């Protein structure tokens, strides 16, 4: 199946831990994104990578570090997790220069306890 | 600035038409989108419209764009219970970012 896939789907962890979320797309897109959806369903862009290069870096704490080993993968590592990091994190991809919208993964629900 | 606004809730009866409204502030937006999010799922692209168009129809979906008023709407004809979801309006601006509204939760009652 052609898709954007994220793992894990659910992540429950304690405050202070470090965790990673992985994302892979097999759509041949050259741009990937991380979005955060809070408890009120508000979606905010965090990062964007184009061909492994960081192009958008919104006001996000330094504890969040994206890594793109190749243009099909974009991982998100979070250090020293806080309660306020609890949210659903969505990975998305698109083809730069085309405007058919983004294709989203199904999300990772992170709960920090 | 970047701001996309939607009303939070809409309730309709099955078979009626639903109209979900959205306003945006960035006049340089090139494309505007409607996404659907079902519970526990990701966002599914429903349709999009280029900023030089004023209407686009796709089966039961009709998108209307009033660029002067920066107003976008999505009409769903013959709304079904399976249409119950959160609908997000989004604008793609010249900053290269897809900016979302808060989402409108559509509830379809049988």
HADDOCK unambig.tbl for C-alpha pairs under 7 A between the chains (distance, minus, plus):
assign (segid A and resid 41 and name CA) (segid B and resid 102 and name CA) 6.67 0.50 0.50
assign (segid A and resid 42 and name CA) (segid B and resid 102 and name CA) 5.06 0.50 0.50
assign (segid A and resid 43 and name CA) (segid B and resid 100 and name CA) 6.24 0.50 0.50
assign (segid A and resid 104 and name CA) (segid B and resid 42 and name CA) 6.04 0.50 0.50
assign (segid A and resid 104 and name CA) (segid B and resid 43 and name CA) 5.79 0.50 0.50
assign (segid A and resid 105 and name CA) (segid B and resid 42 and name CA) 5.76 0.50 0.50
assign (segid A and resid 106 and name CA) (segid B and resid 41 and name CA) 5.19 0.50 0.50
assign (segid A and resid 106 and name CA) (segid B and resid 42 and name CA) 4.00 0.50 0.50
assign (segid A and resid 107 and name CA) (segid B and resid 42 and name CA) 5.87 0.50 0.50
